[in-house]
């Protein structure tokens, strides 16, 4: 991972912090900034597509608990964020009406949105905690002048 990826990741995390608490900003802003979070997640996924390919091929070659756990966390993050975003759009009171749209099923989508957002937050916290050593090492290497981001292909947690 290079500094550009890290900047995108931290930007996505900052937007996530704002999105995850609509009481701070109001529901309307929560919905619009949620669309920005969707865009940030798409950029994050595009920047990490090589990681995904390495992870899948690495799991196929040799399965380790760390590799499988890291991949499972990534899958849970993608699924929970996708469910939260789709359900959030479908219960929207600002974005959908602004586009002239309406979706039925509020009493299904609203609880699904709340549950998936909470699952996403829990898995995101686990993901950050699972990578704290790597993050600390990344910043430490960056301060010492060594080139950051050089790790073997297939190394999911950056600990090698």
C-alpha positions, -999 to +999 in steps of 0.1 A: +000+000+000+013+034-008+005+068+007-022+075-019-041+044-009-037+053+028-051+088+021-081+073+003-086+049+032-084+076+058-108+098+038-133+070+036-129+064+073-135+101+081-166+101+059-177+069+076-175+086+110-197+114+098-221+090+081-224+066+111-241+092+133-270+110+116-277+128+149-246+149+143-256+162+110-293+155+104-309+128+084-308+147+051-271+154+052-266+118+064-282+105+033-263+128+009-229+122+026-238+085+025-237+087-013-202+103-009-192+074+013-205+050-014-181+068-039-152+066-014-158+028-009-158+023-047-125+041-050-111+021-021-122-012-038-107-001-071-074+007-054-074-026-037-085-049-065-049-063-067-052-072-030-084-091-037-068-110-066-038-119-044-060-129-016-082-152-037-051-169-053-033-171-020-063-188-004-064-212-033-027-220-030-024-223+008-049-215+034-038-199+067-060-187+095-047-151+091-052-151+054-087-166+056-097-143+085-085-112+067-104-122+036-135-130+056-134-096+072-131-079+038-161-099+025-182-090+056-173-053+052-183-054+015-216-072+022-226-052+052-218-019+036-237-028+004-268-039+024-266-007+045-262+015+014-290-001-006-314-002+023-304+034+032-313+046-003-346+027-002-357+044+031-344+078+020-364+108+029-342+133+011-323+116-018-351+096-033-376+125-033-350+148-047-347+124-076-385+121-079-385+085-067-402+065-039-396+030-026-421+008-007-412-015+022-400+010+048-407-014+077-385-040+061-357-017+049-354+004+080-345-024+105-323-040+078-305-007+074-300-003+112-287-039+116-264-038+086-249-005+097-242-019+131-226-050+117-205-028+093-193-007+122-184-038+144-165-054+115-148-022+106-135-018+142-123-054+141-106-047+107-088-017+120-077-034+152-066-065+132-043-042+112-031-018+139+004-034+138+007-029+101-006+007+103+019+015+131+047-001+111+037+019+080+039+052+098+071+042+115+087+032+082+075+064+066+092+085+092+125+066+089+127+074+052+124+038+040+100+032+011+066+022+025+043-003+008+069-029-003+055-062+008+054-096-008+024-104-030-003-123-011+007-108+023-027-098+035-019-084+069+014-067+061+031-084+090+058-103+070 
